[in-house]
Amino acid sequence: MSHDQSDADRISSRAHLLPEEAAVGSDDAYAQAEAILAESDRREADRSAAPDTVLEQRTSDETVTTIEPPD
């Protein structure tokens, strides 16, 4: 299967609207699927490509403030 064919299969598969999407409708489900998958591919290739993305690499110890019990 060629790369183009696999992309076409992905788009055709995604073009079936989800219930939430069907509720509001779509003028062009195929174009919508193509745009969604293109953005997904960009985000997968570059994890900072998503708008307002801040990738934090902290441990759970760094995210929780421990509270000492009273004496």
N, C-alpha and C positions, 0 to 999 in steps of 0.2 A: 504494500500500500504506500503510495507516495505521500510526502509531507502535505501537499495541497489537499489530497483526498482525506487525510486524517483531520485536517482543519475543517473541511466541509462537513465531515461526519460530526465533529464536535459542535459545530454551529447548528446543524440540522437538529441534533439531539437537544441542544439548549433552547432552540426556537419554540419548543413546546412550552407554552406559558405556565408558570406556577400559578396556583390558585389566587394568590394575592395579585399577580400581574393580570390574570384573566379578569379579575373583578374590576380593574380600572381600564382594561383594554390595551391594545397596542396597534398603532398604525402599520407597523412593519416588524413583526416578531423576529424575522430573520436578521434584519439590520440591528435590532436591539440585541439579539444574541451575539452577533459578531462584535459589537461594541463592548459588551460585558466580558466576553472571553478575551478580547484584545487587552482590556484594562487588567484583567486577572493575570494574563501572561506577563505584562509589564511589572506588576507587583511581585510576581513570583521571581522574575529575573533580578529585580532591584527592590529589596525590601523597604527602601526608603522612598519609593515612588508614589506611595499613597499620600493623598493630601493630609497634612497635619500629622504625619507619622513621626512618632518619636519612639525609637527602639531603645528601651532601657534594659540593661543587663545587670540586675541586682539580685542578691540572694534574699530569701525570706527574712533573714536576720536584719537586713538593711531596710526592710519595708515595714516592720512591726516595732512599735514602741512598747517595750516591756514595762509593766507596772509592778512595782515591788509591793508585796502585801504589807499591811501595817504591822508594826511590832506589838 
